[in-house]
């Protein structure tokens, strides 16, 4: 297995072979998860702590299920009611946690870089479940697995990422991953939500959705992140849907076999038409949820192998 990382903090440091290693193992876990008996023992004897400083029902549930299916002892910490609210610093929290000897720490935090800071202060493997506007690596990996299984490959595809790119760590992680795998990426949205600097990622930027969707293989819609907006980024939800919401008329500009994706939760009638979201011939949104559990199982399995190997190394005198 070509994966030697201590942590999974972002896609940016990963080599394409490491991305492929995670996806290949995740494929095996997809098969396991479809059996009647869904349990393995890759994390048996290990403790997984989920620390979500931001609410995220689906990501936390996915990580919890992944850990339990691999045999870990899983603990969810209610960070909204934690000592952080009483004034404890993030580093103090890390030191307290470290004294409990966890093996895997899954962290979501509203500030970019917070997960990396925690990783520097603990003696366990840390997985980034989303930090500020920085990255959401397992979301990009599950999206990649979904694309690879639907299209039979993960390179030289035309992929459109549409909507609120500016506030989206999902978009950032996908831009990095899909770029590493030699895909052609288009970003579509109003200038307020697709800043010009995103062209630095090697993506083409479109303000007109129909032109941007022309002949693409994958249409990846993004959620409008209203909680991160502090100004008038869109005139109204009705106007946004008219110009940038995915409906049958706009989707017709993509290839006939183009797949439709959304990281969830969806705002139906704002980012995407409900009929498109539920179209089993085009939408792979439910498959994304399924792939999420498998990808998180694979990531934690690989990190646990590296953790055990590091602990087994003899200490030099």
C-alpha positions as CSV (number, residue, x, y, z in Angstrom):
1,X,0.0,0.0,0.0
2,X,1.5,3.3,-1.1
3,X,0.3,5.3,1.9
4,X,2.7,6.3,4.6
5,X,1.1,9.3,6.3
6,X,0.7,9.8,10.0
7,X,-2.4,12.0,9.5
8,X,-4.9,12.9,6.9
9,X,-5.1,16.7,7.1
10,X,-5.7,17.6,3.5
11,X,-5.4,16.4,-0.1
12,X,-2.7,18.9,-1.0
13,X,0.3,16.8,0.5
14,X,-0.9,13.5,-1.1
15,X,0.7,11.9,-4.1
16,X,-1.7,10.5,-6.8
17,X,-0.5,7.0,-5.8
18,X,-1.6,7.7,-2.2
19,X,-5.0,8.8,-3.4
20,X,-5.3,5.7,-5.5
21,X,-4.3,3.5,-2.5
22,X,-7.1,4.9,-0.4
23,X,-9.7,4.5,-3.2
24,X,-8.6,0.9,-4.0
25,X,-9.0,-0.1,-0.3
26,X,-12.3,1.8,-0.1
27,X,-13.6,-0.3,-3.1
28,X,-13.0,-3.4,-0.9
29,X,-14.9,-1.8,1.9
30,X,-17.9,-1.0,-0.4
31,X,-18.2,-4.7,-0.9
32,X,-18.0,-5.4,2.8
33,X,-20.6,-2.8,3.6
34,X,-23.0,-4.5,1.2
35,X,-22.9,-7.8,3.0
36,X,-25.2,-9.0,5.7
37,X,-22.3,-9.0,8.2
38,X,-20.5,-5.7,7.8
39,X,-17.8,-6.0,10.4
40,X,-14.0,-6.2,10.1
41,X,-11.2,-5.9,12.8
42,X,-8.8,-3.4,11.3
43,X,-9.3,-1.0,14.3
44,X,-9.9,-3.6,17.0
45,X,-8.4,-2.5,20.3
46,X,-8.1,1.1,19.1
47,X,-10.0,4.2,20.4
48,X,-11.5,6.7,18.0
49,X,-12.6,10.1,19.3
50,X,-14.8,12.3,17.1
51,X,-14.5,16.0,18.0
52,X,-17.0,18.2,16.0
53,X,-16.7,21.9,16.9
54,X,-19.2,22.4,14.0
55,X,-22.4,20.5,13.6
56,X,-22.4,17.9,10.8
57,X,-24.9,15.1,11.2
58,X,-23.9,13.1,8.1
59,X,-20.1,13.4,8.3
60,X,-20.1,12.5,12.0
61,X,-22.5,9.6,11.5
62,X,-20.4,8.4,8.6
63,X,-17.1,8.5,10.7
64,X,-18.8,6.8,13.6
65,X,-20.3,4.0,11.5
66,X,-16.9,3.6,9.8
67,X,-15.1,3.2,13.1
68,X,-17.6,0.8,14.6
69,X,-17.6,-1.4,11.5
70,X,-13.8,-1.7,11.8
71,X,-14.0,-2.7,15.5
72,X,-12.9,0.6,17.1
73,X,-14.2,1.9,20.5
74,X,-15.8,5.1,19.2
75,X,-16.5,8.2,21.4
76,X,-18.3,11.3,20.3
77,X,-17.4,14.5,22.2
78,X,-20.1,17.2,22.4
79,X,-17.8,20.1,21.7
80,X,-20.7,22.7,21.8
81,X,-21.0,21.9,25.5
82,X,-17.3,21.4,26.2
83,X,-14.6,23.2,28.1
84,X,-13.9,25.2,25.0
85,X,-17.1,27.1,25.8
86,X,-15.7,27.7,29.3
87,X,-12.6,29.4,27.9
88,X,-10.2,26.5,27.5
89,X,-7.8,26.9,24.5
90,X,-7.6,24.4,21.7
91,X,-4.1,23.4,22.8
92,X,-5.3,22.7,26.3
93,X,-8.0,20.6,24.9
94,X,-5.5,18.7,22.8
95,X,-3.2,18.1,25.8
96,X,-6.2,16.8,27.9
97,X,-7.2,14.5,25.1
98,X,-3.7,13.3,24.6
99,X,-3.5,12.2,28.2
100,X,-6.4,9.8,27.5
101,X,-4.3,8.0,24.8
102,X,-6.7,8.0,21.8
103,X,-5.5,6.3,18.7
104,X,-7.6,8.1,16.0
105,X,-8.9,11.7,16.4
106,X,-11.5,12.9,13.9
107,X,-11.9,16.7,14.0
108,X,-14.1,19.3,12.4
109,X,-13.5,22.9,13.3
110,X,-14.8,26.3,12.0
111,X,-11.3,27.8,11.7
112,X,-8.8,26.9,9.0
113,X,-5.6,25.4,10.3
114,X,-7.1,24.3,13.7
115,X,-7.0,20.6,12.9
116,X,-3.3,20.9,11.8
117,X,-2.6,22.6,15.1
118,X,-4.2,19.8,17.1
119,X,-2.2,17.2,15.1
120,X,1.0,18.8,16.2
121,X,0.0,18.4,19.9
122,X,-1.2,14.8,20.1
123,X,0.4,11.4,19.7
124,X,-2.3,9.8,17.6
125,X,-3.5,9.8,14.0
126,X,-5.6,12.9,13.1
127,X,-8.2,13.0,10.4
128,X,-9.5,16.4,9.2
129,X,-13.3,16.3,8.9
130,X,-13.4,19.8,7.6
131,X,-11.6,23.0,8.8
132,X,-13.0,26.4,8.0
133,X,-12.6,27.2,4.3
134,X,-9.4,25.1,4.1
135,X,-10.1,21.5,3.2
136,X,-12.4,18.5,3.6
137,X,-10.2,15.6,2.4
138,X,-12.5,12.7,2.9
139,X,-15.3,14.4,1.0
140,X,-13.1,14.9,-2.0
141,X,-12.0,11.2,-1.7
142,X,-15.5,9.9,-1.5
143,X,-16.4,12.1,-4.5
144,X,-13.4,10.7,-6.4
145,X,-14.5,7.2,-5.6
146,X,-18.0,7.9,-6.7
147,X,-16.8,9.3,-10.0
148,X,-14.3,6.5,-10.6
149,X,-17.0,3.8,-10.0
150,X,-19.6,5.6,-12.2
151,X,-17.2,6.5,-15.1
152,X,-14.7,3.7,-14.8
153,X,-11.8,6.1,-14.5
154,X,-10.6,9.2,-12.6
155,X,-8.5,11.0,-15.2
156,X,-9.1,13.1,-18.3
157,X,-12.7,13.9,-17.5
158,X,-14.4,17.3,-17.9
159,X,-15.8,18.2,-14.4
160,X,-17.9,21.2,-13.6
161,X,-18.0,22.5,-10.0
162,X,-21.0,24.8,-9.6
163,X,-22.1,27.3,-7.1
164,X,-20.6,28.7,-3.9
165,X,-16.9,27.9,-4.5
166,X,-15.7,30.9,-2.4
167,X,-16.9,29.4,0.9
168,X,-16.5,25.7,0.1
169,X,-13.7,23.6,1.6
170,X,-15.3,20.8,-0.5
171,X,-14.6,22.7,-3.7
172,X,-11.0,23.4,-2.6
173,X,-10.3,19.7,-1.8
174,X,-11.9,18.5,-5.0
175,X,-10.0,21.1,-7.1
176,X,-6.8,19.8,-5.7
177,X,-7.6,16.1,-6.0
178,X,-9.1,16.2,-9.4
179,X,-6.3,18.4,-10.6
180,X,-3.7,15.9,-9.4
181,X,-5.6,13.1,-11.3
182,X,-5.3,15.1,-14.6
183,X,-8.9,16.2,-15.0
184,X,-10.1,19.4,-16.7
185,X,-12.1,21.4,-14.2
186,X,-14.5,24.2,-14.7
187,X,-15.9,26.5,-12.0
188,X,-19.3,28.0,-12.5
189,X,-21.0,30.7,-10.5
190,X,-21.4,34.4,-10.0
191,X,-18.2,36.4,-9.5
192,X,-19.2,37.0,-5.9
193,X,-19.0,33.2,-5.3
194,X,-16.2,32.2,-7.7
195,X,-13.3,34.7,-7.0
196,X,-10.8,35.1,-9.8
197,X,-7.9,33.6,-7.7
198,X,-9.5,30.1,-8.1
199,X,-8.1,30.2,-11.7
200,X,-4.7,29.7,-10.1
201,X,-5.8,26.0,-9.5
202,X,-5.7,25.5,-13.2
203,X,-9.5,25.7,-13.5
204,X,-11.6,27.5,-16.2
205,X,-14.0,30.0,-14.7
206,X,-17.5,30.5,-16.2
207,X,-20.2,33.0,-15.2
208,X,-22.7,31.5,-17.7
209,X,-23.9,28.1,-16.4
210,X,-25.0,26.7,-19.8
211,X,-21.7,27.5,-21.4
212,X,-19.8,26.0,-18.4
213,X,-21.8,22.8,-18.5
214,X,-21.3,22.2,-22.2
215,X,-20.1,18.6,-22.8
216,X,-19.0,17.9,-19.2
217,X,-18.8,14.4,-17.8
218,X,-19.5,15.3,-14.2
219,X,-21.7,18.1,-12.7
220,X,-20.8,18.7,-9.0
221,X,-23.2,21.1,-7.3
222,X,-22.3,22.9,-4.1
223,X,-24.4,24.0,-1.2
224,X,-24.9,27.7,-0.6
225,X,-23.1,28.3,2.6
226,X,-25.2,31.0,4.1
227,X,-23.7,30.6,7.5
228,X,-20.3,31.7,6.1
229,X,-21.7,34.7,4.2
230,X,-21.5,38.1,5.7
231,X,-22.9,40.2,2.9
232,X,-25.1,40.2,-0.2
233,X,-23.4,37.4,-2.3
234,X,-26.6,36.7,-4.2
235,X,-29.6,38.9,-5.0
236,X,-32.2,36.3,-3.9
237,X,-32.6,32.6,-3.8
238,X,-35.1,32.7,-6.6
239,X,-32.7,34.7,-8.9
240,X,-29.9,32.3,-7.9
241,X,-31.9,29.2,-8.9
242,X,-32.9,30.9,-12.2
243,X,-29.3,31.5,-13.1
244,X,-27.3,28.7,-11.3
245,X,-29.8,26.1,-10.0
246,X,-29.4,22.8,-11.8
247,X,-32.5,21.9,-13.7
248,X,-33.2,19.7,-16.8
249,X,-32.8,22.6,-19.2
250,X,-29.3,23.4,-18.0
251,X,-28.3,19.8,-17.5
252,X,-29.1,19.2,-21.2
253,X,-25.9,21.1,-22.1
254,X,-23.8,18.4,-20.4
255,X,-23.0,15.1,-22.0
256,X,-26.0,12.7,-22.1
257,X,-24.3,10.3,-19.6
258,X,-23.1,13.1,-17.3
259,X,-23.5,12.3,-13.6
260,X,-24.9,14.8,-11.0
261,X,-23.3,15.2,-7.6
262,X,-24.0,17.2,-4.4
263,X,-22.1,16.9,-1.1
264,X,-25.3,17.6,0.9
265,X,-27.3,18.8,2.6
266,X,-29.2,20.1,-0.4
267,X,-31.3,23.2,-0.7
268,X,-33.8,21.8,-3.2
269,X,-35.2,24.5,-5.5
270,X,-32.2,26.7,-4.8
271,X,-29.1,24.8,-5.9
272,X,-30.8,21.8,-7.6
273,X,-34.2,20.8,-8.9
274,X,-35.7,18.0,-6.8
275,X,-36.4,15.8,-9.8
276,X,-32.8,16.0,-11.0
277,X,-31.6,15.2,-7.4
278,X,-33.8,12.1,-7.4
279,X,-33.2,10.9,-11.0
280,X,-31.6,7.5,-10.6
281,X,-30.2,7.6,-14.1
282,X,-28.2,10.8,-13.6
283,X,-27.9,11.5,-9.8
284,X,-25.2,9.7,-7.8
285,X,-26.0,11.7,-4.6
286,X,-27.0,8.6,-2.6
287,X,-23.9,6.8,-3.9
288,X,-21.8,9.6,-2.5
289,X,-23.2,8.9,1.0
290,X,-22.5,5.2,0.6
291,X,-19.0,5.8,-0.6
292,X,-18.4,8.1,2.4
293,X,-18.5,5.3,4.9
294,X,-16.2,3.1,2.7
295,X,-13.6,5.9,2.2
296,X,-13.5,6.8,5.9
297,X,-13.0,3.1,6.7
298,X,-10.1,2.9,4.3
299,X,-8.5,6.1,5.5
300,X,-8.7,5.1,9.2
301,X,-7.5,1.5,8.3
302,X,-4.4,2.9,6.5
303,X,-3.6,5.4,9.3
304,X,-4.0,2.7,11.9
305,X,-1.5,0.4,10.1
306,X,1.0,3.3,10.0
307,X,0.3,4.1,13.7
308,X,0.9,0.4,14.7
309,X,4.0,0.2,12.6
310,X,5.4,3.4,14.2
311,X,4.7,2.1,17.7
312,X,6.4,-1.2,16.9
313,X,9.6,0.5,15.8
314,X,12.4,-0.1,18.4
315,X,13.5,3.1,20.2
316,X,17.2,3.9,19.5
317,X,19.5,4.2,22.6
